[in-house]
Amino acid sequence: VDSLTTMPSGAGKISCLNAVVLGEALASEVDELVFPSHHFSSQALVPSPQKYLEIYQRSIDDPAGFWSDIASQFYWKQKWPQPAVSENLDVREGHVYIEWFKGGITNISYNCLDRNVEAGLGDKVAIYWEGNDLGSDATLTYSQLLQRVCQLANYLKDVGVKKGDAVVIYLPMLMELPIAMLACARIGAVHSVVFAGFSAESLAQRIVDCKPKAVITCNAVKRGSKPIHLKDIVDAALTGSAQQGVSVDVCLTYENQSAMMRESTKWQEGRDVWWQDVVPKYPTTCDVEWVDAEDPLFLLYTSGSTGKPKGVLHTTGGYMVYTATTFKYAFDYKPSDVYWCTADCGWITGHSYVTYGPMLNGASVLVYEGAPNYPDSGRCWDIVDKYKVTIFYTAPTLVRSLMREGDQYVTRYSRKSLRVLGSVGEPINPSAWRWYFNVVGDSRCPISDTWWQTETGGFLITPLPGAWPQKPGSATFPFFGVQPVIVDEKGVEIEGECSGYLCIKGSWPGAFRTLYGDHERYETTYFKPFPGYYFSGDGCSRDKDGYHWLTGRVDDVINVSGHRIGTAEVESALVSHPQCAEAAVVGVEHEVKGQGIYAFVTLVEGVPYSEELRKSLVLAVRQQIGAFAAPDKIHWAPGLPKTRSGKIMRRILRKIASRQLDELGDTSTLADPSVVDQLIELADH
Ligand code: 6R9
């Protein structure tokens, strides 16, 4: 493992792989296999390892044929010419590009809605909506959803949104969020959903980058008992973006009466329009804009190892086929299921597995507006019983936080309807896995621990419930068509039982195609570190039985409650504070959040440390990125450990942050080794 802590050849910013050590510890802790019940397997889409291997083999031997057969189940205005895939993933052979079904003409919104209605699902519930407050709820059938989507699509067209234009969506989990996504897709507009927990500055940054024709938001939302004025945040962002030369003409605002009335909402005549005043007046049918499979569907910004978020671009056809197929198999989907994914549509999970994947399958999807512990820690299971949820998909951080509250919040509900559980966002530790399995799922429901990324569009490594025995904490095996490889620091594939960097060989239909406006960064970040492969940024080990154990990021990205945050983003927010001279941020283990944010801060000469200053530094991060990125700890640093060339040695900072003071390693290459002692002295100040 030690050798893995060095820089791989050609890699940009790969730092420490201590996570791999953790992975090995996990793997040795668990030697138990959890078998699916005979009852479950016998009804499963993939009932045995043999069946999985048979399908998997075909998907690898003939990817174009395999995915073409699946793609044919969707509606195409015009079929793609053969072959289904064209790609170059090897930077040594020219520019990287990936194309699936190019030349095929389709529309994903049509496939989610019209196709299902035509197949007789018009009266089936598409969305069960549960509000933050107990007793507030609503439903939309597939026909009703189609009508709502058409009305909004007509409105957007009317205000000049055309195929290829960007639309920024800044909404909480109201039904209007998936409606807005599907309306954009219907007219070929490119949606860019920004999680409604992001600050005005982050929103402005995204608006400046993609220059949207319109912004869609709401006036306010209640999280728990507290109303948050989203429209104020949007106003500030639009002022900010205008100052940077990007002005937006239309701000469509949904009046969310449960949180705030329109009278108390600030308003800019001419630009701001109430959704309820205009959208319902439009016709409930709207012609589809037919698009090429490779036309862009959406942009989603995600954190990387520099301060500037990356605009991950997904296209239409491959993403459609991939999200639909992964959803179906990883959750063993049946038409009678009621599916609930707790993710917000502001993240990739909400794109692929709240909106597109499930709706392409005609599933009934539950959308919950509020916090999972409001009014108390039993809310999730209350909702599960209320709607008879059969598939429940969430993040390990929620599992851990509910586990701490005690079993009684779970066991006072029946949960009999549950059949499959899912986990996403970060590695799930075996003890949380067991609690989830034994207590939440009554030892009856397989857990799909789905490993994937914003960039991958859909699941890459995931159990197929009923197919394999599970190991608590392992994401198990690759999905169909996916070839994970583990490489060493030189980029050489390692076979058998091993640990290293997780890469993917070949492409899959759901892969992202570029970073918006920066194809060079796309190639440099993902394809140059290990030429010939897509590099995930994650460490992984494979055990003797071939199970995969994801061990966390190996770059300067931290994962807080399943949210990706670049250390550089937090650092740049901190140093924007007038009294902060320098900052270095590392991730530390956190009992509930998985990782916490630990910031070393050097103040401007002569400025004294104070509790007040600590608070205002944290506030700077909340304001610039969002509350979810607020540092858990500010560690005063008279100086930072740097090499003679001025590079901060984060390896040492990580050890200090986790108080592993006897493992600091060699500090002799530091320009000033005494800095380390000063930091240790100040650790608990
Ligand atoms: C879907 C999503 C991606 C990063 C990824 C990895 C971590 C996600 C995981 C997991 C272990 C899992 N991650 N799922 N690690 N097991 N089941 O979360 O996308 O926000 O882009 O984050 O999350 O580190 O590289 P995204």
Boltz pocket constraint, residues with backbone or C-beta under 6 A from the ligand:
constraints:
  - pocket:
      binder: B
      contacts: [[A, 302], [A, 347], [A, 348], [A, 349], [A, 423], [A, 424], [A, 425], [A, 426], [A, 427], [A, 428], [A, 449], [A, 450], [A, 451], [A, 452], [A, 453], [A, 454], [A, 455], [A, 461], [A, 475], [A, 536], [A, 537], [A, 538], [A, 550], [A, 551], [A, 552], [A, 553], [A, 559], [A, 562], [A, 563], [A, 564]]
      max_distance: 6.0
